[in-house]
Amino acid sequence: MGKRVLAFDFGASSGRAMIGTVEDGRLIAREIHRFSNDPVKIGDVTYWDIFRLWFEIKEGIRRALREGAVDAIGIDTWGVDFALLDQNGELLSAPVHYRDERTVGMPEEVAKVVPLSELYRRTGTQQMRINTVYQLFYLAKYRRETLASADKLLFIPDLFAYFLTGEMRAEKTIASTSNFFDPKTRDFDRELLTKLGIPAHLLPPLIEPGETYGTLSPALCREFGCDPIPVLAVCTHDTASAVFAAPGEGEFAYISCGTWSLFGTELPAPVIDEKSEAARYTNEGGYAGTIRFLKNIMGLWLIQESRREWIREGENVSFADLEREALAARPFACFIDCDAPEFETAGDLPGRVRAFCRATGQTVPETRGEVMRCIYESLAMKYRRNLHTLTDMTGRKYPVLHVVGGGIKDTLLCRMTSDATGVPVVAGPAEATVMGNIAVQLIALGEIPDWKTARSVIRDSADAVRYDPSDTAAWDENEARFDAILGKSAL
């Protein structure tokens, strides 16, 4: 009998536990537990409900063990966020959510100490106020007593691994989202933290994807009635797991399409120069020391939060309804800059789309379909622009665009992306993140020999759908208008 592993995959709005195996040359991922991931606001601060998520991890393990033995456990989550623990290994507080507004203005504050160009040269990381370095600088500046009480910092997947094993480690792909990780040395930039007044002793030892954090603690083994189970470091940043599972061959570009759209390519070494800084591209860690050279784009959050607002207003509308209404609306009536700061936070996102269009002198979308058409076309135009930028920076041509993750279910966006970029879109697998998680575990256990074989197995398992470009002319005609809107947004 083959190996049977348990993968936990946490997104910004939900989590799931899945059993992974290889059967007849195909990677099988079967869901055994799904749960919501709901932030909690207390006063002015938005937290992750880490205690509820820990409860769900334990429930996922129980359900897996009821069906038989588990050979390993792996966890991936979103990036940048962290927990602080005291010298007794106890949490000081629940982790704060990256969308919390405490980091508004922090990049500008950091720049007074370390110029942002120097920060980019050291870390190769796209400037985003949500990055760990800005969260920690806020604490150093305004909550010094919190940092003084802290002994260790653990990123979210490392925190769960600590709960399971008692071992404190930082896996490298999640560490690379921090904005204080050097992609050239593949180590933390402790000198940078010292310059910013952030104690470097907070950092735990690093661990590679495929290595073992430890085994399930004796207390948990007693609780579950099981033998010790290895807890493996997968590519614990969810995008790193998704890119691991991208079924590409040769040189390819990808979009890991979910709440965020991560647009990029896979490289053997970082690219840190004036072009990549101007384009705000980031160099994050991947499996076996590879670099995920990518741009964070505000993704399906724009659609998800718009739908939530309409539901709050009493309109019972599905994603399928919104896609149909968008398709029926007039094309290319208006655009938004998807990455404008006003779209970052929760609330009346359709109202902010209208306000953006009004402020930039465009037709103002009134109906749901018009708002959605604006969002869809703006996203596809962003992808088009980034494909051109990526080609220019790397000197490589990308004949296909692999789209992985839950966003592949949005067929209208996939079709628009192919038309906008002028290259075929291969959509799949939808479960790329969890498949990457499972595959790294199975390589570590010797069930799959290597990464190349893993990608081949995933390719055979993906049931991918291909979208060929059919109408690129209209996108060509409207490109200058879109670029002009981005220029106005930057003013």
N, C-alpha and C positions, 0 to 999 in steps of 0.2 A: 504494500500500500504506500502511496506517495505521501509527501509531507502535507500537513494541513496547518495553515497559519491564520492568525486573527489580525485583521487590519482595522484600525480606527482612523477615520478621516473626518476632520472637523473643518467645516466652513464657517463663514461669518453668520449664517442663519440656521444651520442645522448640522447634525453629526450623524454618523452611522458606523455600525460595526459590521464587518463583512468577513466571511470565511473564504480563503483563497486556496486553490489547488490547481495542479496541472492535470488535465484529463484528455487523453487522445490528442496530445500536441496543442491543446488550447488552454489558455488561462481562464479559469472559471472563478468568478467573484460572486458570491451569494450573500445577499443582505440578511442579517439575522436580527438587527436592532436599528431603529432610526429614532431620532429625537430632535427636538428643536433646540436652538442655541439662542436664547433670548437675553440680550443685555439688560442690566438693571440700573436704573438711575436713582441715586440717593443724593438729595440736595442738588448740587450743580455738577456732580461727577457721575460719569457713566462707567460701570464696571462690567466685566465678564462674570457670569455666575459660575465661578470655577467649582464650587462645591456641588452644584447640580450636575455639572459635566463629569465630575469624578464619580458621582453616584451612577451616571449612565455608563461610564467605563466598566464599573464593577458589574452592572447588570448585563452588559455585553459579554463579559467574561463568563458569567454564570450561564448565559444562554448557549455560548459556544461549548462549554464543558458538558452541558447536558446532552450534547450530541456526540461527544467523544473527546479524545485527547487533542490538545493543541500543542504544536511543535514550537511555536514562537508567537510573539506579539509585537506589532509595530504601530507607531502613531505618527500621523502628520497633521499639521494645523496651519492656520494663517501665520504670517510673519510679524515682525517688529515688536509685538507685545511681550510682556515679561512679568514675573513675580519677584518680589524681594523676600528673602528669608533671614531670620535672625541666627545668632550663633548656635541656637539649639535646633536649627533646621525647621523652625515653625514659620508659617506665613505671617508677614506683617500686615497684609491686607489683601483683599481680592485684587487681581490685576485690573488696571484701568484700560478701557476700550480705546483703540486707536482713533476712533472718531470723536472722542472727547475733545472739548475745545481748549483744554489747558495748554496745548502746544501752538495755538494761534500766536504768531509773532515770534516764536522761538527761533526759527532759522535766522531772522534778523538779529536776534540777541546773540546767537552763537557766532554770527559773522563779525561781531565786535571783538571777539576773542581769537577766533580762527577764521580767516577769510574763506568764503564758501568755495572759491576756486582751489584753495589749498586742501580743504576738506574733500573735494572731488578727486584731486590728484592722489591723495592718500588712500581713499577707499573706493573710488570709481563708482560711487553710489548716486543715483538720481536724487536730487533734493526734493523731499516731501516732508511736510511738517509732522507726519505720523511716525517717522523713523525713530528708532529706539534712542538715538543720540539726543534728539530734541526732547523726548520724554524725560530722559535722565537729566538733561541740562535744566529743565523746569524744576525738577526735584532739588538739584544742586543750588539753584538760585532762590527758590521760594519754599522748599520743604526740606531744609538742610537736616532737620532732626530725623526725618524719615531715613535719609541716606546714612546718617550716623548710627542708626539702629540696625542697619542691614549688614549681613555678613556675606551673602551670596545672591547673585542674580541668576534666574533660570528662565529661559524662553518657554513658551507655553508647552510645546511637546516634551521638552526636557523636564518641565515641572511634573507632567503626568508620569514620565518615566521614573522620576524620583519618588513619586507617590507609590509606584509599583515595586521599586527595587531598593530604595534608600540610597541610591547612587546619584551624585550630582555631576552632570556632564553637560557640555554644550555641543550639539551636533553642528557640523560646519555649514550645511546649507541654510539652516535657520539662523545661525550666527551671522551669515553674510548679508542678511537683511537689516542689520543693526545700524549701518552707517559708521561703525568703528571697527570694521573687519577689513584687513588688507588682502585683496584678492591675489596679489603677487606672492606674498609670503604664506598666504592661507592661515593667517593667525590674527588675533586681536591686535589693534593698534593701541597699546597701553599708554604710549606717550601722548597720543591725542586725547585720551580720557583725562590724563593728568593735567594737560593744558586747560581743559574745560572744568577742572575742579571736581571731577567724578572719580571716586576711588576705584583704582584698577583691581584691588583685591576682591572686588565683587565677582570677578569673572572666574567661572569654573574651568577645569581642563576640557580641551576640545576632543571630539570623537568623530570618526569618519562614518559615512553611510556604509552599512554592512557590518559594522562592529557591534559589540554587545554592551549595553549599559550595565547589565547584571541579570540576575534571575528574580522571579517573583519572591517577595519577602516571605520569611517563615510565617508571619502573622496572616498574610493573605493566603498562603497555601493552606493553612489550617481553616481559614474562613471558607475557601472554595472547595476544600477536600481534594486537593490535587498535588502532584509532585511539582518541584520548581520548574518554571517555564522561562526560557530566555526572553528577555525584552530587548529587541534589536533596534539599533539606530537605523532607520530607513532614511530616505531623503525627507527629512521631517518638515521642511517647508513644503506646503501643498503644491506650489508651482513647480518645485524641483521634482517632486514625484510625478506630476503631470508631464513634464518635459521628458523625464526618463521613459515614460510610456508612449511618447509621440512616435508613431510607427514610420518615421521617415528613413530614407536611405540617401546617403551622400549629403550634399548641402541642401538644407531646407530651412524655411522660415516657419514659425508657428505662432498661433494665438492660443493661449490657455484662457478659455472664454468662460467666465463666471461672473461673480459680483465685480471683479476686476477683469480687464482684458490685459493679459501680459503678452506683448508682441515682441518677438525676438528671434534669435538663432542660437545655435550651440557652437562654442568656439573652444579651442585648446588652451587659449591664454586670454587674459583681459585686454580690452581696448580702452585706454585712458588717454585721451588727447583733446585738443580744442574742439574738434568736431563732435565727439561723443559728449563732451560737457555741454556744448551749445544745444545739442539735441536732447539733453537730459536722459541719456541712456545709462543703464546701471549694469554693473558686473557682479552677478551673484553666483554662488557656488552651485555646482551640479555634481552628479555622480562621478567618481574616479577623478576628481580634480578638474573636471570641465567647467567652463564658464557659461552661465546663462546671460547672454548679452541681450538686454531687453529694455523695453519701455513700459512703465505702468500707465495704463489708460483707464479712465473711469469707464467701467464696462456695463454689465447688465444691471448694476445698481440703479442706473438712470431709469430703466424700465421697471425694475422691481419697486423702487420707491414711488414712482408715479402711480403704479397700480395700488400700492398701499394707501396713498392719499385719496384716490378715487373711492376705495373701499371705506375709508374713514368718513367720506362724504355720503356714504350710503349707496354707492353704485356697485352692484355685485358683478364685477367684470373679471373675466378670465384672461390669461395670457393669449389664448387663441382668439378671443374677441378683439384684443388690442392689435394683434397681428393683422386680422382681417380689416379692421378700421384703418390701420396705417396703409395697407395696400390700396384702399379705396380713395385715399386722400391725394391731393395734387402733389406731384413730385417736385422736389427742389424748390419749394416755396421759401424755405428759411433754413438756417443752420445755427448750431450752438458750438461753442468750444467745450467739448465734453469734460475737459480737465480744469475748467474755470473754478475758482474756490467756492463760488456760490452753490455749486452742485455737490459739495462734499458731505454735507450734513443732512440728517433726516428732516422731514417736514413737507411743506407744499412744493414739491419739485416741479409739477406742471406750472404752477404760478411763477416759479423762478425761470423756467424756460420762456414763458411769455415775456417776463420782464427783460430777459437777456435780448430777445429778438427786438423788443421795443427800443431798448437802449442802443442797439446797433443799427437802427434804422431799417429793419426788415419787416416783412409781412409778419403779423403776430398770429400764431396758431391759436385758434379758439376751441375747436372740438378735440375730443380725445384722439381721434385718428390723425388730426393735423399735428398735435403734439408728438404723437408716436412716430409719425413719418419724419418729423424733424430730428428726433433722437436717432432713429435707425440710420438715416442718411448721413448724419453727422458722425456716427460711429464708423460707418463704412468709409467715409472720407478720411477719417483719422487713420484707419488701417492703410488706405492707399498712400497717404502721406508718409507713414512710417515705413512702408515697404520701399519707397523711393529713398528715404533717408538711410535705411539699413543697407541697401545696395551701395549707396555712395560711401558709407563709412567702412564697409568691409571689402569693397571691391569685388564682391561676389554677386552672381545672379541667382535668383531663387525661382526655379521653374514651377514650384508648387507651394501652396500655403496650407500647412496642416493646422486644422482647428480641432482642439480637443477640449473635453469638459462638458458640463451641462448645457453650455450655450449652443451646442450643435443641434439641440432640439428646436432651436429657433431657425426654421428653414428660410424665412424671409431674410434674416440677417446673413445667413450663409450665402444665399443667392446674390444679395447686394454686395457682399464682400468680394465675391468672384468678379462681378461686373466692375466694381470700383477699382480693383487692383489689376484687372486684366490677366490674372493667372488662375488656373484651376484651384479650387478649394477642395481638400479632402477632409471630410468631417468625420471624426471618430478616433478613438473611442470616447463615448460620453463619460465613462467611468475611468478616465485616464489617471486621475490622482490615486485612486485606490488600487488600480492595476499596477501603477509604478511602485506603490507601497508594498504590495504583495510580491512583485517580482524581485525587489531588492532582498526581501526576506528569504525567498526561495533560492536566490543565488548564494546568500550567506549560509544556507543550510545544505548546499550542494545539489539541490533538486534541479536547478537550471545552471548550466556550466558558466555562462558569462552574459555580459550585457548585450552583445550582438545577438545571441540566441534568444535572450529575453525579448528584444524588440521584434524579432521574427515571430516568436510565439504570440506576442500581443497583436502584431499585424494580422496574423491568421485568425485572431479572436475578435477583431474590432468590428467587423461588418460595417466598414466605412462607406460613406456616401460621397460621391464626387459631383461637384458643381462646376461646370465649365462656363467661362464668361460668354454672355450672349448679347450684351448691350453696353459696351464701354464708352460709346460716343457721348452719351448724355453726361457721364461722369467727367469726361475730358472737358466738355463745354462749361461745366460748373466748378471746376477745380479752382480757377482764379477767384471766383466769388467766395468760396470757402476759405481760401488763404487770406483774403481781405478781412473776413470776419474774425479769423484768428488774430490778425494784426490789430484789429480794434479791441479785441478782448485783452490783449497784452498791455494796452495803454493804461 
